[in-house]
Structures are given as C-alpha cells and as structure tokens.
C-alpha cells in the first residue's frame, strides 16, 4: 500500500469523494454490489479478514433491519410472497430494502477503508488554507466510525470483566441500552475535550495554516489524478444511464451493461494496486 500512501492527498480526496457520491447516487443493484465488493476487498487487503468481519458484523444487522422495515411498511410490487389478512407482502419491497441497506454498508466501509490513508494531516493539506472548517470536519468524520468501533469494544470488554455487571448479563436488552448510553456519553465528553484542546492551541486564529509534511504534486500524481477523473466521468455517465433505465417497482429489471465495467474498474482500482504491489514485492 506504499504507492497509495505516497500519492498526493488531492488524488485520494478526489477518488474518495467521487466513489462516495457515485455509491450514494447509484441506487441500482449491480452498482451497489460492485461498490460494496470493492470496498470490502480493499478492506481485507489492507487490514485483514478478522478486522473486516468484526467491522461489518454490526452493519449486517443494520442491513437486515432496513430490509425488514421496508418489507413490512411498503406494500408495493408485483411478486407476492405471502398475505396476512388483507395485507400483501412483495419481493420487490424486500429487495429494495436490501439494496438500501447494502448502499449504507458500502458507504460506511469506504469511510473505514480511507480512514488509514487520509489522515488529518493530508486532509488539511488539501483544504487547510482554503476551507479549514471543511478540512477539520472531514478528518473528524473519517475517524468517527473507527473510533466508535474501538470504544465500543473497550466498553464491552470492561462490561464483561466487571463482576458487578454479572447480574445484567441475564438481561441482554438492558445491557445493550446501558452499553449505548455509555458510548454516547463517552463520545460527547470526547467532543468537548477536542473542542477545548483546539481552542487552547489557537485553532482558527491564524490566517494561513502550515503542515508538518510537505506534499509535492508530481507527474505520477497528475497521471493518477487524470485516470481517476476519467474513470469517475465514465462511471458517472454509466450510472446516469443505468439508474434512468432501472426501476424496482412494479417489476425489478436488472440488466448488466457495458457501463458497469467502468464502475467495476473504478471501485476495484485500489485493490488492484495493492495486489500488484504485493506481487512485485514477492518476486
């Protein structure tokens, strides 16, 4: 992953922003599946199978909740699965909920993937002097999900090790609510400490901000940026055409097209770079 780490932050920011926008706007099953598979493959290659499974474990629950909620609340479609009284439940409603849940999962995994590449220093290099508030907001959002997961594991480990909490283990629902309340309180306290620390260090008072490391935009960065912009343009056109011709209701029409190839190249490009780098090191 050294090649990606040594790229200019502008290339990474453009790629991440484009991938997130395309993932959120392409409400179409094949595009969502490509985005999710590309994000998961990059996460497995950079962090390993076990951290990846631990990260997506709670997201699978969210996908199931979204799918079931849409299946129960929306009675639209043509493929009837079963009927309870006068209420019919359709396959299209279930698939629409699954796609929405998978879309949310893909966006979360992409944020998690780039949290290790796009450090706060790199984000400030791109936006620091032009939009300092946006820079600090992006850097804080990027580390928010990994921080939540890490703090959640710490709270769970302390809860399991505490002998006084053994009585609550027989009540899992109450323990989960207690876990969530502790996590929310910890997050609010951490945000206040961050705000006080930023104020004490004079954040926002200097008109021009400097960084510890200088990033030089070279020829390789320009070439990579041109490739990323071209792939984003082709994938955007393909997403527009695919979404305009696709519909969930009343009958879902899934039809692969040649435009999906560009989306696949875009979403799997980081994984291909990592695999190529590892093959070159093993020679």
Secondary structure, 3 states (H helix, E strand, C coil): CHHHHCCCHHHHHHHHHHHHHHHHHCCCHHHHHHHHHHHHHHHHHHHCHHHHHHHHHHHHHHHHHHHHHHHHHCCCCCCEEEEECCEEEEHHHHHHHHHHHHHHHHHHHHHHHHCCCCCHHHHHHHHCCCCHHHHHHHHHHHHHHHHHHHHHHHHHHHHHHCHHHHHHHHCHHHHHHHHHHHHHHHHHHHHHHHHHHHHHCCCCCCCCCCCCCCCCCCHHHHHHHHHHHHHHHHHHHHHHHHHHHCCCCCCCCCCCCCHHHHHHHHHHHHHHHHHHHHHHHHC
